[in-house]
Amino acid sequence: MTVKNETPRHSDFYISTVTFLVEDSLFRVSREPFQKESEVFCDMFSLPQGSSVVVEGTSDESPVRIDRISKDDFEQLLKALFHRKYGSQLDLPHGIEQWTSVLKLSATWNFERLRQGAIDALIESGIGAIDRVVLSQRYYIKNWLLPALNELARRPEPITLEEAKRMGIDVALKLASVRERVTVTMPMYMGDKYQYSIKKNNCDDDDSSHRVSVGSCRDLRMQDYDFSEQIRSTFSEYEL
């Protein structure tokens, strides 16, 4: 029996697919999560198609070509996207590198919920302060930058050349300035421990001096100090 073209499609169980070409691989997946969760793909799929042309994405011979994106990054996005939508049996991305791939593409294509999921997963993965500084600037994660800079200002080790290159020389120099604007004066023996006066340099206000009980290493002296005021002043253009 011939099925007439007028036969209605089931509202839930008639799936539209889309074919992508990324590097040298074809991917055919459900179109629904792309269309519903990404403004970019929603607009793309809404563009009118002429009746005389082959619609991109409908076959292996006419895929949607995605340039300047790695196949591995796209795979991680699909794992996260289809796990959220369908509870896919595919393993979720794991580790900082794979979730960074998800963050990169979800930010590029405006998958807002997936972007937030990637941010949460990166926090759970224990992403370090340097990575948070880099990614917060690249993908506009505003609430990461101040805590990450504060953590780096407190640590005893200096910023390495490789870390400076990753963050950008401008950020690294500003961070070094923050670290140098706070000095520790000579200790005073107070009963059974030493106290140090932590003073903000270039400031004559008596209230700029704070006393903390510490040991002999910089990490013990500075690990509880809040550099937020100095960071906001030095990084004023970031509106922290």
Helices and strands as residue ranges (DSSP letters): E 17-22, E 25-30, H 32-37, H 39-46, E 64-66, H 71-86, H 95-108, H 112-124, H 129-138, H 142-154, H 161-167, H 169-180, E 182-184, E 188-190, E 193-200, G 206-208, E 209-213, H 218-222, H 228-234, G 236-238
